[in-house]
Amino acid sequence: MVAKLSPRTKQMFGDHLVGTSFNYIADVFEGAGLVAVLLPEGKVISGQHRNVVEQFYAGINWLDATP
């Protein structure tokens, strides 16, 4: 059975990460084999840390449950 990440959990995880360093954010995502991607044109995220988190989130296929 695959557990689905709720939008609230995703938000809380992101909120935690924005209070950390850029290196820590990258270490968390890259340690899981994820990469940051450019956000779609026109998507504006306030705050540099939140923007980095969103770039990593954008690289995740939230609909595909395969590892």
trRosetta pair geometry for C-beta under 8 A, 3 or more apart (Angstrom, degrees):
i j d omega theta_ij theta_ji phi_ij phi_ji
2 65 4.0 31 -174 -170 168 138
4 65 7.9 -64 -88 -97 74 115
5 9 5.3 -123 -168 82 78 125
5 10 5.6 90 144 -58 115 94
5 62 7.3 -98 56 -144 112 98
6 9 4.6 97 56 4 83 101
6 10 7.0 -145 94 -4 45 86
7 10 5.5 -54 -149 37 34 115
7 11 6.3 36 152 -21 66 106
8 11 5.6 -54 -148 36 32 113
8 12 6.3 30 154 -18 66 106
9 12 5.7 -54 -144 38 31 110
9 13 6.2 34 155 -20 65 106
10 13 5.9 -55 -148 36 27 112
10 14 6.4 26 154 -16 62 109
10 57 7.3 88 -171 -126 114 126
11 14 5.8 -58 -149 40 29 111
11 15 6.2 32 153 -22 65 107
12 15 5.5 -50 -144 35 32 114
12 16 6.5 36 153 -21 63 101
13 16 5.8 -52 -154 32 30 112
13 17 6.5 25 152 -17 64 108
14 17 5.7 -58 -147 37 33 110
14 18 6.5 35 158 -26 67 102
14 50 6.9 62 169 -134 108 78
14 53 4.7 122 -140 154 90 147
14 54 7.6 51 -139 -63 134 67
14 57 7.1 -10 -87 -55 123 135
15 18 6.1 -49 -147 26 30 110
15 19 7.5 24 156 -13 57 104
16 19 6.4 -72 -172 33 34 106
16 20 7.4 23 144 -19 67 111
17 20 5.6 -63 -158 29 46 114
17 24 7.5 -168 -148 110 78 101
17 25 5.1 91 -179 -108 112 93
17 28 6.7 -117 -113 43 119 157
17 49 7.1 -175 126 165 77 106
17 53 5.1 131 93 -95 133 126
18 47 6.5 30 -155 138 128 141
18 49 4.1 124 -145 113 69 120
18 50 4.9 8 -105 -68 131 73
18 53 6.1 -70 -66 -16 83 141
19 49 7.6 130 -38 138 21 162
20 24 4.1 -86 152 79 126 141
20 25 6.1 154 85 -50 109 79
20 49 7.5 146 59 -153 57 134
21 24 4.6 100 56 3 80 101
21 25 7.1 -141 96 -5 45 84
22 25 5.7 -53 -151 34 34 113
22 26 6.4 30 154 -15 66 107
22 48 7.8 -42 -82 134 112 109
22 49 6.9 -128 -80 -107 70 78
22 52 6.1 171 -132 -68 85 174
23 26 5.8 -58 -149 40 31 109
23 27 6.1 35 153 -23 66 108
24 27 5.5 -54 -145 36 31 114
24 28 6.4 34 156 -23 65 103
25 28 6.0 -55 -154 30 28 111
25 29 6.7 9 158 -2 63 109
25 49 6.7 176 -51 -157 150 84
25 52 5.3 84 118 116 153 127
25 53 6.1 -100 -151 -74 129 76
25 56 7.3 -159 163 -13 97 145
26 29 6.3 -66 -147 46 30 99
26 30 5.4 15 166 -7 71 120
26 36 7.6 -57 -112 -27 85 122
26 52 7.5 -66 -59 174 80 128
27 30 6.2 -58 -125 49 21 101
27 31 5.6 31 166 -29 60 114
28 31 6.0 -60 -149 31 16 114
28 32 7.1 3 154 -7 54 108
29 32 6.0 -68 -159 40 33 104
29 34 4.3 -81 178 75 88 115
29 35 7.6 151 138 -76 113 14
29 36 7.1 80 108 -56 153 80
29 56 4.2 -87 -119 -148 161 144
30 33 7.4 59 -171 -73 38 12
30 34 6.6 -105 -82 63 32 63
30 35 7.2 56 -102 -90 78 55
34 56 5.7 74 129 -165 126 97
34 59 5.7 132 -176 98 92 122
34 60 6.4 -17 -133 -74 129 90
35 56 7.5 -158 122 -123 19 71
35 59 5.2 -150 78 -163 63 161
36 52 6.7 -51 -114 -162 144 68
36 55 3.9 32 -162 128 103 111
36 56 4.9 -51 -91 -71 76 64
36 58 7.6 53 -161 54 57 98
36 59 6.0 -140 -127 -22 16 136
37 55 6.1 -175 56 -174 41 76
37 58 4.9 -119 66 104 101 106
37 59 4.3 141 -7 -76 105 90
38 55 7.0 -16 -104 -134 19 102
38 58 7.6 -85 90 105 26 152
39 43 4.5 -116 157 76 117 121
39 45 6.9 -174 -76 -8 169 116
39 51 7.5 -91 -22 -159 139 82
39 54 6.1 19 -87 125 126 112
39 55 6.1 -89 -46 -93 88 71
39 58 5.6 -158 -101 -59 63 160
40 43 4.8 80 64 -11 82 120
40 58 7.6 -168 -19 -139 76 134
43 54 7.8 -157 138 154 124 138
45 50 5.3 -149 163 115 113 100
45 51 4.4 155 86 -94 121 72
45 54 4.9 -164 -82 18 163 158
46 50 6.6 23 83 63 52 139
46 51 7.9 -143 92 -53 9 96
47 50 4.0 64 83 18 115 111
47 51 6.4 -176 92 -17 57 85
48 51 5.5 -54 -148 33 30 116
48 52 6.7 31 155 -19 64 101
49 52 5.8 -52 -153 32 34 110
49 53 6.6 34 149 -16 65 103
50 53 5.6 -52 -149 37 36 113
50 54 6.2 36 152 -19 67 107
51 54 5.7 -55 -147 39 30 111
51 55 6.5 36 151 -25 63 102
52 55 5.6 -49 -150 29 33 114
52 56 6.9 30 152 -13 63 100
53 56 5.9 -58 -157 38 34 107
53 57 6.3 35 147 -19 67 107
54 57 5.2 -49 -142 39 37 116
54 58 6.2 45 154 -28 66 101
55 58 5.6 -46 -148 28 30 115
55 59 7.1 29 151 -18 58 103
56 59 5.8 -57 -158 32 37 112
56 60 7.3 38 147 -26 64 102
57 60 5.8 -57 -160 23 40 114
61 64 4.2 17 117 23 124 112
